[in-house]
């Protein structure tokens, strides 16, 4: 009984000391972007947001609304990749001196295909509460996932 209570107490202390997750909302995510090189971007003002969106979606495209008085944008572009690559921002953590964006960039293993598949440019763009901290991106490695082919 005493060992169980000690484990609960230690677990509670560890959980209390863990950096808090920052809530975020995906603005856009997909496999095709005008940003063709690996790029990680933090946007804290409307002018920079318009420039990034034009680069991503094309000139003349109106970016989704973001309240830069209260929010900021984090964008991750994986650059040109094989069609089996998958990108996901899965957690953002606030540490004392910085925000850490944990992302996954991993290959899925499609069933063998007889023809060449086109190159994709995976991306994810999220909005989150505005902070003045620096932002770092950390790759979380995961094993490949087997998925069925969608082609003929």
PAZAPA-4460 file (N, C-alpha, C; in steps of 0.05 Angstrom, whole numbers, plus 32768, in hexadecimal, padded with zeros to 4 digits):
% residues 152
    n_x    n_y    n_z   ca_x   ca_y   ca_z    c_x    c_y    c_z   seq   type   mol
   8011   7FE8   8000   8000   8000   8000   8012   8019   8000     1      X     A
   8026   8019   8011   8038   8030   8012   8046   8034   7FF8     2      X     A
   804F   801F   7FEA   805D   8021   7FD1   804B   802D   7FBB     3      X     A
   8031   8025   7FBB   801E   8030   7FA8   801A   804D   7FAC     4      X     A
   8017   8056   7FC6   8013   8072   7FCC   802C   8082   7FC4     5      X     A
   8044   8077   7FC8   805C   8085   7FC0   805E   8088   7FA2     6      X     A
   8055   8073   7F93   8055   8074   7F76   8042   808A   7F6C     7      X     A
   802B   808B   7F78   8017   80A0   7F71   8022   80BC   7F77     8      X     A
   802E   80BF   7F8E   803A   80D9   7F95   8050   80E1   7F82     9      X     A
   8062   80CF   7F7C   8078   80D5   7F69   806D   80DB   7F4E    10      X     A
   805A   80CB   7F45   804D   80D0   7F2A   8040   80EB   7F29    11      X     A
   8033   80F3   7F3F   8026   810D   7F40   8039   8124   7F3F    12      X     A
   8050   8120   7F4D   8065   8135   7F4D   8071   8137   7F31    13      X     A
   8076   8121   7F24   8081   8121   7F08   806E   812F   7EF5    14      X     A
   8054   8129   7EF8   8040   8135   7EE6   803E   8153   7EEB    15      X     A
   8041   815B   7F05   803F   8178   7F0B   8057   8187   7F00    16      X     A
   806E   817A   7EFD   8086   8187   7EF4   8089   8186   7ED5    17      X     A
   8078   8177   7EC8   807A   8175   7EAB   8072   8190   7E9E    18      X     A
   8080   8198   7E89   8079   81B2   7E7C   805C   81B0   7E71    19      X     A
   804D   81C5   7E73   8032   81C5   7E69   8030   81C4   7E4A    20      X     A
   801D   81B4   7E41   8016   81B4   7E24   8008   81CD   7E1D    21      X     A
   800E   81D8   7E06   8001   81F0   7DFC   7FEC   81E7   7DE8    22      X     A
   7FD3   81F0   7DEB   7FBE   81E8   7DD8   7FC4   81F6   7DBD    23      X     A
   7FBE   81E7   7DA7   7FC2   81F3   7D8D   7FAC   81E8   7D7B    24      X     A
   7FA6   81F8   7D65   7F92   81F0   7D52   7F9F   81F0   7D36    25      X     A
   7F9A   81DB   7D27   7FA5   81D9   7D0C   7F96   81EC   7CFA    26      X     A
   7FA4   81FE   7CED   7F98   8210   7CD9   7F97   8202   7CBE    27      X     A
   7FAD   81F4   7CB7   7FAE   81E6   7C9D   7FC3   81D0   7CA0    28      X     A
   7FBE   81BA   7C92   7FD1   81A4   7C91   7FCC   8195   7C77    29      X     A
   7FE1   818A   7C6C   7FDD   817B   7C53   7FF6   8171   7C47    30      X     A
   7FF5   8169   7C2E   800B   815D   7C20   8017   816E   7C0A    31      X     A
   800A   8185   7C04   8014   8196   7BEE   8015   81B3   7BF8    32      X     A
   802D   81BE   7BF6   8031   81DA   7BFD   8044   81E7   7BE9    33      X     A
   8042   8201   7BE7   8054   8210   7BD7   8070   8213   7BE3    34      X     A
   8072   820D   7BFD   808B   820D   7C0B   8098   81F2   7C06    35      X     A
   80AD   81F1   7BF6   80B8   81D8   7BEC   80D2   81D0   7BFA    36      X     A
   80DC   81E0   7C0D   80F3   81D9   7C1C   80EC   81D6   7C39    37      X     A
   80FA   81C6   7C48   80F4   81C3   7C65   80F6   81DE   7C73    38      X     A
   80E0   81E6   7C80   80DF   8200   7C8D   80CE   81FE   7CA6    39      X     A
   80D8   820C   7CBB   80C9   820E   7CD4   80C6   822C   7CD9    40      X     A
   80AD   8235   7CDD   80A7   8252   7CDF   8096   8258   7CF7    41      X     A
   809D   826E   7D05   808D   8279   7D1A   8084   8294   7D11    42      X     A
   806A   8299   7D11   805F   82B3   7D07   8050   82C0   7D1E    43      X     A
   8057   82DA   7D23   804B   82E9   7D38   803E   8303   7D2F    44      X     A
   803C   8307   7D15   802E   831F   7D0B   8021   831A   7CF0    45      X     A
   800D   832B   7CEA   7FFC   8327   7CD3   800B   8329   7CB8    46      X     A
   801E   833B   7CB7   802D   833F   7C9E   803E   8325   7C97    47      X     A
   804B   831B   7CAB   805B   8302   7CA7   8048   82EB   7CA0    48      X     A
   8030   82EA   7CAC   801D   82D5   7CA7   8014   82D7   7C89    49      X     A
   800E   82EF   7C80   8006   82F2   7C63   801C   82E8   7C50    50      X     A
   8035   82EF   7C57   804B   82E7   7C46   804F   82C8   7C46    51      X     A
   804D   82BC   7C5E   8050   829F   7C5F   8039   8291   7C51    52      X     A
   8021   829B   7C54   800A   828E   7C47   800C   8290   7C29    53      X     A
   8015   82A7   7C1F   8019   82AA   7C02   802E   8297   7BF7    54      X     A
   8043   8293   7C06   8057   8280   7BFF   804C   8263   7BFF    55      X     A
   803C   825D   7C13   8031   8243   7C17   801A   823D   7C03    56      X     A
   8007   824F   7C01   7FEE   8249   7BF1   7FEE   8257   7BD6    57      X     A
   7FFF   826B   7BD2   7FFF   8279   7BB8   7FF8   8296   7BBB    58      X     A
   8003   82A7   7BAA   7FFD   82C3   7BAB   7FE0   82C8   7BA8    59      X     A
   7FD6   82DB   7BB6   7FB9   82E3   7BB4   7FA7   82D2   7BC6    60      X     A
   7FB1   82BD   7BD2   7FA1   82AD   7BE4   7F9F   82BB   7BFF    61      X     A
   7F87   82BC   7C0A   7F82   82C9   7C24   7F88   82B6   7C3B    62      X     A
   7F99   82BD   7C4E   7F9F   82AA   7C64   7F87   82A9   7C77    63      X     A
   7F85   8292   7C85   7F71   8290   7C9B   7F76   82A6   7CB0    64      X     A
   7F61   82AE   7CBD   7F63   82C4   7CD1   7F71   82B9   7CEA    65      X     A
   7F83   82CA   7CF4   7F92   82C5   7D0D   7F92   82DF   7D1C    66      X     A
   7F8C   82DE   7D36   7F8D   82F6   7D47   7FA9   82F7   7D54    67      X     A
   7FBA   8306   7D47   7FD6   8307   7D4F   7FDA   8317   7D69    68      X     A
   7FC6   8324   7D74   7FC8   8330   7D8E   7FC8   831A   7DA4    69      X     A
   7FBA   8303   7D9E   7FB8   82ED   7DB1   7FC4   82D3   7DA8    70      X     A
   7FC9   82D0   7D8E   7FD2   82B7   7D83   7FEB   82BA   7D72    71      X     A
   7FF8   82A3   7D6C   800E   82A2   7D5A   800B   8289   7D49    72      X     A
   801B   8287   7D34   801A   8270   7D22   8034   8262   7D21    73      X     A
   8033   8248   7D21   804B   8237   7D1E   8045   8226   7D05    74      X     A
   8058   8226   7CF2   8055   8217   7CDA   806D   8205   7CD6    75      X     A
   8068   81ED   7CCD   807D   81DA   7CC7   8079   81CF   7CAB    76      X     A
   808D   81D3   7C9A   808D   81C9   7C7E   80A3   81B5   7C7C    77      X     A
   809C   819D   7C73   80B0   8187   7C72   80C1   8188   7C58    78      X     A
   80B9   8198   7C45   80C7   8199   7C2B   80BF   8181   7C1A    79      X     A
   80CD   817E   7C04   80C6   8168   7BF1   80CC   814D   7BFE    80      X     A
   80B8   813C   7BFE   80BA   8122   7C0B   80AD   810D   7BF9    81      X     A
   80B3   80F4   7BFF   80A6   80DE   7BF1   8089   80DD   7BFA    82      X     A
   8077   80D1   7BEA   805A   80D1   7BF1   8054   80C1   7C0B    83      X     A
   8067   80B1   7C14   8061   80A2   7C2C   8067   80B1   7C46    84      X     A
   8071   80CA   7C44   8077   80D9   7C5C   805F   80E6   7C68    85      X     A
   805F   80E7   7C83   8049   80F3   7C92   8055   8107   7CA6    86      X     A
   8048   811E   7CA8   8052   8133   7CBB   803B   8139   7CCE    87      X     A
   8042   813D   7CE8   802E   8145   7CFB   803B   8153   7D13    88      X     A
   8031   816B   7D19   8038   8178   7D32   8026   816B   7D47    89      X     A
   8031   815E   7D5B   801F   8150   7D6D   801F   815B   7D8A    90      X     A
   8032   816D   7D90   8031   8179   7DAB   8043   8192   7DAB    91      X     A
   8039   81A6   7DBA   8049   81BE   7DBF   804B   81C2   7DDD    92      X     A
   8063   81C5   7DE7   8067   81C6   7E04   8075   81E1   7E0B    93      X     A
   806C   81ED   7E21   8078   8205   7E2A   808D   81FE   7E40    94      X     A
   80A6   8204   7E3A   80BB   8201   7E4E   80C1   821D   7E58    95      X     A
   80D1   821F   7E6D   80D6   823A   7E79   80E1   824E   7E65    96      X     A
   80F3   8246   7E53   8100   8259   7E41   80F8   8257   7E23    97      X     A
   80E6   8243   7E1D   80DF   823F   7E01   80C6   822E   7DFE    98      X     A
   80BB   822F   7DE5   80A6   821C   7DDD   80B4   8206   7DCE    99      X     A
   80AB   81ED   7DD2   80B5   81D7   7DC3   809F   81CB   7DB2   100      X     A
   80A2   81CA   7D98   808F   81BE   7D86   8099   81A2   7D7F   101      X     A
   808A   818E   7D88   8091   8172   7D82   8082   816A   7D69   102      X     A
   8090   8160   7D56   8084   8158   7D3D   808E   813C   7D35   103      X     A
   807F   8130   7D24   8086   8116   7D19   8088   8119   7CFB   104      X     A
   809D   810F   7CEF   80A0   810D   7CD2   80A9   80F0   7CCE   105      X     A
   8097   80E0   7CC4   809D   80C3   7CC2   8092   80B8   7CA8   106      X     A
   809F   80A4   7C9E   8096   8096   7C86   8082   8080   7C8E   107      X     A
   806D   807F   7C7F   805B   8068   7C81   8065   8055   7C6C   108      X     A
   805D   803C   7C6E   8066   8029   7C5B   804F   8020   7C4A   109      X     A
   804A   802D   7C33   8034   8024   7C22   803C   800A   7C14   110      X     A
   8027   7FFC   7C0C   802C   7FE4   7BFD   803B   7FEB   7BE3   111      X     A
   804A   7FD9   7BD8   805A   7FDF   7BC0   8048   7FE9   7BA9   112      X     A
   8052   7FFE   7B9C   8043   800A   7B86   8053   8006   7B6C   113      X     A
   8045   8000   7B56   8053   7FFC   7B3D   805D   8016   7B30   114      X     A
   8050   802C   7B34   8057   8045   7B27   8065   8058   7B3B   115      X     A
   8072   806C   7B30   807E   8081   7B40   8069   8092   7B4D   116      X     A
   806D   809A   7B66   805A   80AC   7B74   8066   80C8   7B74   117      X     A
   8055   80DC   7B73   8060   80F8   7B73   806B   8100   7B8E   118      X     A
   807B   8115   7B8E   8087   811F   7BA7   8071   8130   7BB4   119      X     A
   8071   812F   7BCF   805E   8140   7BDE   806E   8154   7BEF   120      X     A
   8060   8168   7BF9   806D   817D   7C0A   805B   817F   7C24   121      X     A
   805D   816C   7C36   804C   816D   7C4E   8050   8185   7C5F   122      X     A
   803A   818E   7C6C   803C   81A6   7C7D   8026   81A4   7C92   123      X     A
   802A   81B4   7CA8   8016   81B9   7CBC   801A   81D5   7CC6   124      X     A
   8004   81E4   7CC8   8005   81FF   7CD2   7FF1   8200   7CEA   125      X     A
   7FFA   820A   7D01   7FE9   820B   7D19   7FE9   8227   7D25   126      X     A
   7FD3   822D   7D33   7FD2   8245   7D43   7FD2   823E   7D60   127      X     A
   7FDE   824E   7D71   7FDF   8249   7D8D   7FE0   8264   7D9C   128      X     A
   7FDC   8264   7DB6   7FDE   827D   7DC5   7FF9   828A   7DC2   129      X     A
   7FF9   82A4   7DBF   8011   82B4   7DBA   8023   82B4   7DD3   130      X     A
   803D   82AE   7DCE   8051   82B1   7DE3   806A   82BD   7DD6   131      X     A
   807A   82C9   7DE7   8092   82D6   7DDC   80AB   82C4   7DDD   132      X     A
   80A7   82AB   7DE6   80BD   8298   7DE8   80C8   8290   7DCD   133      X     A
   80E1   8287   7DCC   80EB   827B   7DB4   80DE   8260   7DB0   134      X     A
   80DF   8256   7D97   80D2   823D   7D90   80E6   822B   7D84   135      X     A
   80E7   8212   7D8D   80F8   81FD   7D81   80E6   81E6   7D78   136      X     A
   80F0   81D8   7D64   80E1   81C1   7D58   80F1   81A8   7D5E   137      X     A
   80E3   8194   7D69   80F1   817B   7D70   80E3   8163   7D62   138      X     A
   80F2   8154   7D54   80E8   813D   7D46   80E4   8126   7D59   139      X     A
   80CC   811B   7D59   80C6   8103   7D69   80C7   80EB   7D56   140      X     A
   80D8   80D9   7D5A   80DB   80C2   7D49   80C7   80AC   7D50   141      X     A
   80BB   80A1   7D3C   80A8   808C   7D40   80AD   8077   7D2A   142      X     A
   80A5   805E   7D2F   80A9   804A   7D1A   8096   804F   7D03   143      X     A
   809D   8046   7CEB   808C   8049   7CD4   8071   803A   7CD8   144      X     A
   805D   8044   7CCB   8042   8038   7CCC   803C   802B   7CB2   145      X     A
   8032   8012   7CB3   802A   8005   7C9A   800E   800E   7C93   146      X     A
   800A   8017   7C7B   7FEF   8020   7C72   7FEA   8014   7C57   147      X     A
   7FD1   800F   7C51   7FCA   8004   7C37   7FCD   8019   7C22   148      X     A
   7FD2   8011   7C0A   7FD4   8023   7BF3   7FB8   802C   7BEB   149      X     A
   7FB6   8045   7BE2   7F9C   804F   7BD8   7F9B   804F   7BBA   150      X     A
   7FB1   8047   7BAD   7FB2   8047   7B90   7FA8   802C   7B84   151      X     A
   7FA5   802B   7B6A   7F9C   8012   7B5D   7FB1   7FFD   7B5E   152      X     A
***
